[in-house]
Amino acid sequence: MKKEVVSLPIEIRESKGSKQSAILRASGFVPGVLYGSGLGKDKPQLIQISALELNKVLAEIEESTLINVVAEKKTYPSLIKDIQRNPLKSEILSIDFFAPDLNEKVETPVALEFEGISPSEKEGNTLIKIYQEVEVSALPGDLPEHLTVDLSRLVTLDDVIRVSDIIVPKGVTILLDSEELIAITEEHQEEEEPNLSKEELDALEKSQAENNSKTKDTETE
């Protein structure tokens, strides 16, 4: 399904380089790039976005969501193409926006939304999601935010959900073979207790006793 297009104000920046990017981030902005055939006569632009505004928009959209990027009174419908994050923090280091030609099809991943609990799961079986997203082709304006996977199809362990079972909006094509598996259920496997010999059990109990003794000694120090 599609939602109303959201807008994100950005600013054109002149400065570039790692030092300037670090200064931008310290000031509450995220450096980025805006490019693509949808810019028309405009050239690719170095941009900066309020980190607060960007995080707010990212919380509302999916990877395939078309965003109205607004710069200097011009609006460019765009897709997020790349986000660089600090692996130790939630901070966004940089972001790239791609402005496509709205009359040309694009290829992009679309998230799968698994709906409901299957009858097979209710019988105690385990759901296996083989894909969390699929690559699709569509005009930018036709891109869905997600595709729904109806889990009610999984009634028994013999049932499967394939690409062909996913209902897609008009103008959208999934770029996977129609017979590709999307989800199945498997019989729940109980974790087996390790089969230890008497000697191994004695050694394990001795080790646990020694660890408990060390813990008590540490607490009394």
C-alpha positions as CSV (number, residue, x, y, z in Angstrom):
1,M,0.0,0.0,0.0
2,K,1.1,3.6,-0.5
3,K,0.9,6.5,1.9
4,E,0.7,10.2,1.3
5,V,4.1,11.5,0.1
6,V,6.1,13.2,2.9
7,S,8.3,16.2,2.5
8,L,11.8,16.8,3.8
9,P,13.4,20.2,3.7
10,I,17.1,20.2,2.8
11,E,19.8,22.9,2.2
12,I,22.4,23.1,-0.5
13,R,25.9,23.2,0.9
14,E,29.1,24.4,-0.7
15,S,31.6,22.9,1.7
16,K,32.9,19.4,1.4
17,G,35.5,17.1,3.0
18,S,35.6,15.0,6.1
19,K,36.4,18.0,8.4
20,Q,33.5,20.0,7.1
21,S,31.2,17.0,7.4
22,A,32.3,16.5,11.0
23,I,31.5,20.2,11.7
24,L,28.0,19.8,10.2
25,R,27.3,16.7,12.3
26,A,28.4,18.5,15.4
27,S,25.9,21.3,14.5
28,G,23.0,18.9,14.2
29,F,23.0,18.4,10.5
30,V,23.6,15.3,8.3
31,P,25.7,15.8,5.1
32,G,24.4,14.1,1.9
33,V,24.1,14.1,-1.8
34,L,21.1,14.6,-4.1
35,Y,21.5,13.2,-7.7
36,G,19.5,11.5,-10.5
37,S,17.8,12.2,-13.8
38,G,14.8,13.7,-11.9
39,L,16.9,16.8,-11.2
40,G,16.4,17.8,-14.9
41,K,18.9,20.5,-15.8
42,D,20.1,20.8,-12.2
43,K,23.4,19.1,-11.4
44,P,23.9,16.7,-8.5
45,Q,24.0,18.7,-5.3
46,L,25.8,18.5,-2.0
47,I,23.2,18.9,0.7
48,Q,22.7,19.1,4.4
49,I,19.6,18.1,6.4
50,S,18.5,18.7,10.0
51,A,19.3,15.4,11.8
52,L,16.1,15.9,13.8
53,E,13.9,16.3,10.7
54,L,15.6,13.4,9.0
55,N,15.2,11.0,11.9
56,K,11.5,12.0,12.1
57,V,10.9,11.2,8.4
58,L,12.9,7.9,8.5
59,A,10.6,6.7,11.4
60,E,7.6,7.1,9.1
61,I,8.8,5.6,5.8
62,E,10.1,2.4,4.3
63,E,13.1,2.0,1.9
64,S,10.8,2.1,-1.1
65,T,9.0,5.3,-0.1
66,L,9.1,8.3,-2.4
67,I,9.9,11.5,-0.5
68,N,9.5,15.1,-1.7
69,V,12.9,16.5,-1.1
70,V,12.5,20.3,-1.0
71,A,15.6,22.5,-1.8
72,E,15.5,26.3,-2.5
73,K,11.8,26.2,-3.4
74,K,12.2,23.3,-5.7
75,T,10.7,19.8,-5.0
76,Y,12.4,16.6,-6.1
77,P,10.5,13.3,-5.6
78,S,13.4,11.1,-4.4
79,L,14.3,7.7,-3.0
80,I,16.8,7.0,-0.3
81,K,19.7,5.1,-1.9
82,D,22.3,4.9,0.8
83,I,22.6,5.7,4.5
84,Q,26.0,5.6,6.4
85,R,25.6,5.1,10.1
86,N,28.1,5.1,13.0
87,P,28.2,1.4,14.0
88,L,28.6,2.3,17.7
89,K,25.8,4.9,17.8
90,S,22.5,5.6,16.2
91,E,24.0,8.7,14.5
92,I,23.6,9.0,10.7
93,L,26.9,10.0,9.1
94,S,25.7,10.7,5.6
95,I,22.8,10.0,3.3
96,D,22.3,9.8,-0.5
97,F,19.0,10.7,-2.2
98,F,18.2,9.5,-5.8
99,A,15.7,11.7,-7.8
100,P,14.4,9.4,-10.6
101,D,12.7,10.3,-13.8
102,L,9.0,9.7,-12.8
103,N,8.3,8.3,-16.2
104,E,10.9,5.6,-16.1
105,K,10.7,2.4,-14.0
106,V,13.1,1.9,-11.1
107,E,14.2,-1.2,-9.3
108,T,14.3,-1.2,-5.5
109,P,13.7,-3.5,-2.5
110,V,10.3,-3.5,-0.9
111,A,9.7,-4.8,2.6
112,L,7.4,-7.8,3.1
113,E,4.7,-7.5,5.9
114,F,3.7,-10.9,7.2
115,E,0.0,-10.7,8.2
116,G,-1.6,-12.8,11.0
117,I,-0.7,-16.1,12.6
118,S,-0.9,-19.2,10.4
119,P,-3.0,-22.2,11.3
120,S,0.2,-24.3,11.1
121,E,1.8,-22.1,13.8
122,K,-1.2,-22.4,16.0
123,E,-0.6,-26.2,15.9
124,G,2.8,-25.5,17.4
125,N,4.9,-25.4,14.2
126,T,7.6,-22.7,13.5
127,L,7.3,-20.0,10.8
128,I,10.3,-19.7,8.5
129,K,10.5,-16.4,6.7
130,I,12.8,-17.0,3.7
131,Y,12.6,-13.4,2.5
132,Q,12.1,-10.2,4.5
133,E,12.0,-8.0,1.3
134,V,11.9,-8.5,-2.4
135,E,13.2,-6.5,-5.3
136,V,10.5,-4.9,-7.5
137,S,10.3,-2.9,-10.7
138,A,7.8,-0.1,-11.0
139,L,7.3,3.6,-11.9
140,P,8.5,5.7,-8.9
141,G,4.9,6.8,-8.2
142,D,3.6,3.3,-8.1
143,L,6.1,1.9,-5.6
144,P,4.3,0.3,-2.6
145,E,5.7,0.9,0.9
146,H,5.4,-2.9,1.6
147,L,3.8,-6.0,0.2
148,T,1.5,-8.1,2.4
149,V,2.1,-11.8,2.8
150,D,-1.1,-13.6,3.9
151,L,0.0,-16.3,6.4
152,S,-3.4,-17.9,6.5
153,R,-2.3,-19.9,3.5
154,L,0.0,-22.0,5.8
155,V,-2.5,-24.5,7.1
156,T,-0.3,-27.6,7.3
157,L,3.4,-28.4,7.1
158,D,2.9,-29.2,3.4
159,D,1.7,-25.7,2.6
160,V,4.1,-23.0,1.3
161,I,3.9,-19.4,0.2
162,R,5.5,-18.5,-3.1
163,V,6.2,-15.3,-4.9
164,S,3.1,-16.0,-7.1
165,D,0.9,-15.9,-3.9
166,I,1.7,-12.3,-3.2
167,I,-0.8,-9.8,-4.5
168,V,1.0,-6.8,-6.0
169,P,-0.5,-3.4,-7.1
170,K,-1.0,-2.7,-10.7
171,G,2.2,-1.7,-12.4
172,V,4.5,-3.5,-9.9
173,T,6.6,-6.5,-10.8
174,I,8.5,-8.7,-8.3
175,L,11.9,-9.5,-9.8
176,L,12.0,-13.1,-8.5
177,D,10.9,-16.3,-10.1
178,S,7.2,-16.8,-9.4
179,E,7.9,-20.3,-7.8
180,E,10.5,-18.9,-5.3
181,L,9.5,-19.7,-1.7
182,I,8.7,-16.8,0.6
183,A,7.6,-18.6,3.8
184,I,7.0,-22.1,5.1
185,T,6.4,-23.7,8.5
186,E,8.5,-26.5,10.1
187,E,7.9,-28.9,12.9
188,H,9.1,-27.3,16.2
189,Q,12.3,-28.9,17.3
190,E,12.9,-29.2,21.1
191,E,16.4,-28.6,22.2
192,E,17.9,-31.9,23.4
193,E,19.7,-32.1,26.7
194,P,23.4,-32.9,26.2
195,N,24.1,-36.6,26.6
196,L,27.0,-36.5,29.1
197,S,28.9,-39.4,30.6
198,K,29.2,-39.8,34.4
199,E,32.8,-38.5,34.3
200,E,31.7,-35.5,32.3
201,L,28.9,-34.7,34.7
202,D,31.2,-35.0,37.7
203,A,33.7,-32.6,36.0
204,L,30.9,-30.2,35.2
205,E,29.6,-30.2,38.8
206,K,33.2,-29.7,40.1
207,S,33.7,-26.7,37.8
208,Q,30.4,-25.1,38.9
209,A,31.3,-25.7,42.6
210,E,34.7,-24.0,42.1
211,N,33.1,-21.0,40.3
212,N,30.6,-20.6,43.1
213,S,33.4,-20.7,45.7
214,K,35.3,-18.0,43.8
215,T,32.2,-15.8,43.6
216,K,31.6,-16.1,47.4
217,D,35.3,-15.3,48.1
218,T,35.1,-12.2,45.8
219,E,31.9,-11.0,47.6
220,T,33.5,-11.2,51.0
221,E,36.7,-9.3,50.0
